[in-house]
Each structure stands twice: as structure tokens, then as C-alpha cells.
Amino acid sequence: MDQRFIGLGVALVTPFTPKGRIDFAALERLIDHTLTGGVDYLVTMGTTGESATLTKEEKHQLLAQTIEFVHHRAPVVLGVGGNDTASVLRDLEQFDLSSVDGILSVSPYYNKPSQEGIYQHYKALAQASLLPIILYNVPGRTASNINAETTLRLANDFENIVAIKEASGDLDQIGTILKHRPKDFLVISGDDALTLPLIAMGAHGVISVVANALPNEFSALVHAALKGDLERSRSEHYRLLEVITYLFVDGNPAGVKEVLKVLGICGNDLRLPLVPVSAGTAKALYTALANTDVVKLCGPVDLFALEFETATAEMDSPCELGIAVVREGVVRQVYNWLIKPRQWPFFSPFNVAVHGIRPEEVADAPEWREVWQEAGKVIAGGIVVAHNASFDMNVIRRTMAGHAMPHTEFRYFCSVSMARRVWPGRRRYDLASLCADHGIPLRHHRAGQDAEATAELVLRAADRYAVSTTEEFLDRAGVKRGSFTRDGHLTPGGKFTPRS
């Protein structure tokens, strides 16, 4: 029995950037996250890894990077499958398998071969491979079931066919395999929701999707079940079942990538024809996560992320304002106002090059006083965050003074200072770099989009702390706050400027 494939395997997602390239920085975070969370082995380029959308060059690069990031900490299994046996054999020849521990090969899809055809396909693979082979039966995707008789025939005829990942959902069929299998042949669940029932029947573990996001929790379930601790494993099973259900509502890996986005490990970007989960599914998934108490979605964190764009180098020249409203740890609304600055129609060419807003776009926009009467009511009395907050707060202070307007009262902090405390040692703390590393979409230098991205960045940071309020998070992270009051402006560093 190959002990390397007992326990919790994870079918790794392939992280992508918003432009569709493989995000190797996110892949490294994901691998570290799963291995420190108790995963026993990793599977790359399976169905969950969107292998069907990868080029040959990308597959070779992805395998090399995965092996480098794992760095001998756990076995690595490579997904190699297809509906053309000759092509699969060529793939086996072309990959550098020197650091690969096993092959996971899905049954031929679309062609709908007979059981004899399936047998001959795997016979050819077994004769060509020096590595252990894990059969993969997922008739819901392939439209071709590997029945129990064929599985047992392959298990008995070829020593290097060592296991089957069973995702048929057919408990009678899986039970037959478990009852009659050779003693060294492993049966591995391919369905997160059926992991506990199958281990109770004698299966040896799971190759999991949910373990990408929740490795600690799913490892606890799997290893408790393998040890016969039914009470613990059953408790974990019911704790995670709702999350598992919603992971697959809009297809795999869309659901688990949405959770990974919340965790700040990678974005939710997929390659067509796959698309991210719907807003309704995302909301249900967040609720399910919150119900488990597994992922701390910031508790009832409330704040307002704010961003200005200016027409010139003068602080009192705002031409756009964005505010993202966060309620109970979720961005609920994003406001965006174009503003006609007092300097209109003059716009600095440098500023236009940065944000792309031209004088003609704001010719009919409301002026500052009208905009702030609305925007000030949104943030009044709240906690405001801005990236490089000294800039945005000076825009408010100077523009309010120029219009002889009283201060709106609120507290604020800077997300750059926050990021330096939460993620120390980085080379860069600009918004674009932070968002890229945490899988946050960003259309940079437009106020509403920047405000929303800043809000999401704060939520990623708050997720690292078991907190129930924004103030508690800031206290735990050691982030200083400033404030606007009717009397003046106090910076986070303690400098007070009276209202002029």
C-alpha cells in the first residue's frame, strides 16, 4: 500500500491574474497555506486546476514551479489525462517527472468508450509509466463510468495502478471496490461531501477541493475519520457541509476561488468558459463561511474607504471622489462623484495622465459644496480609511477651508501604515502591488475603484485577527488614528491644525 496517498490530498487550483496569466506568487501562497494547514499531498493540473485551459508550455512551467514551491515537503501528483490515448502517452514522455510522485489520470471523456476500451487505455498508461497511477472516475464530467469490475481488473493486473479517486457518487459501486480490492489498492474519495461516509466504509482519504481554502478544518475531519474518531469527524463534517455545498453551485473551481479571494490567497479569476460565481452565490457562500466560525469575515467591521483624484497639484482641486461603504465586513455600496474644481477649466497634464479625467468630463458636474453635502453625510461619525491618507485628508482640509465650510467629524487611518504593520518586510506598499498580491481587482486611479480596493485590502488585513470591531482590529494591529473635529484636524502622528 502506497502510504504517500493516504489521508488528505488537495486538488490545487491554478491561480490566474486578471489578465489571464498564471499567478505564480499566488500559487506559492496557496501551496504554503495548504501544507501548513495539514495537507498530506498535492495534485496539480487536475480538473480543479483548469488543466483543460492550459497550454503545453504553461503545464510544464506550472509543474516546475509547483515542485519548486513544495520543496520536498509533501508528495506531488501530476494530472495527466485525455480522450486520446496516444496523446496522453506523449504527455507522459514530455514531462519532467523526476520529482513527481504519482500520476492522476481521468478516464477518457467525450468518446464514451466501452469498459474494454477503458481497460486498454489504462493498460497502455500502466505499461508506459514508471510512476504509480491513480485512476480517476468522475462520470459526471466524462460521461463514461469506470465500473467496479473494470477497476478491480486494473488493480489486479497492474502493480503500478495503486489507487482510484472515486467521484461517481455511487456508494454501491464504491462498496464493491472496497470489498474486493487487492489489499494494497487504495480507494480515495473524489467528493468532499462524501469523504466521511466513504472513509467509514473503508476508503483511505480524499483528494479535496475545499482543502485549498480550509486545509486545517478538512485535515481534522479526514484524520479523525481515519483514526476512527467518529464524533470528531462527524462534527467537522456537519460544520463544513454547507460551505462544501455552495462551493459547487456555480461550478468548480469558481466557488473555491471565491473563498480564496476572501482569504487573500489568490483572485477569483478563471479562464473561459468558466466565470466567477454569481453575486447571489457569493453572498450565500460568505454566509455559510460565517456560520461555520471557520473563516472570520471581520465580524461587524464598519468603515468607509475614501479616495480623491485632483485636477492639479493644488490640494483644493478635487475632481473626483469615491467612497466604499463597508458594513459587517462586506463592501455594501460604492459611491462615485465627479466634481467641478474651482480651477476649472485648467487641469494639469500630469494629473490627467494619472487618472484620465479631462476638463470636459466635469464641465456639468456639481461643485465641491454640493458634493460634500451628500458625501459628508455618508461618512459623518464613522471611521474612514484612505491609501496614503495624508493626501486625501489634506484635500478635505484645504478644500473645506477654501469654501469656509465647517468640518465633518470622523476618525481616520492610513491603509499604507496599516499594511506596514500587518504585512511587514514588503518591498512595496503601493495600492496596485498590495492588491495584486492579495487577488483584489483594481482599475487604478479612478476614485470609486480605488476606494473599493482599499476597503477590500483592509478586510484582508482584518481577517488575520480574531476581532469584532474596526477599533479592535486597529488596536490589535497597532494602527494610529487621526480625526476631523469641529475644532480642527488631528493627524495620526499627533499634529493638530485648527480649523481656519
Buried (B, 14 or more C-beta within 10 A) or exposed (E): EBEBBBBBBBBBBBBBBBEEEBBBBBBBBBBBBBBEBBBBBBBBBBBBBBBEBBEEEBBBBBBEBBBEBBEEEBBBBBBBBBBEBEEBBBBBEEBEBEBBBBBBBBBBBEEEBEBEBBBEBBBBBBEBBEBBBBBBBBBEBBEBBBBBBBBBBBBEEBEBBBBBBBBBBBBEBBBBBBEBBEEEBBBBBBBBBBBBBBBEBEBBBBBBBBBBBBBBBBBBBBBBBBEEBBEBBBBBBEBBBBBBBBBBBBBBBBBBBBBBBBBBBBBBBBEEEBEBBEEEBBEBBBEBBBEBEBBBBBBEBBBBBBBBBBBBEBBBBBBBBBBBBBEEBBBEEBBBBBBBBBBBEEBBEEBBEEBEBEBEBBEEBBBBEEBBEEBBEBBEEBBBBBBBBBBBBBBBBBBBBBEEBEBBBBBBBBBBBBBBBBBEEEEEBEBBEBBBBBBBBBEEBBBBBBBBBBBBBBBBBBBBBEBEBBBBBBEBBEBBBBBBBEEBBBBBEEEEEEBE
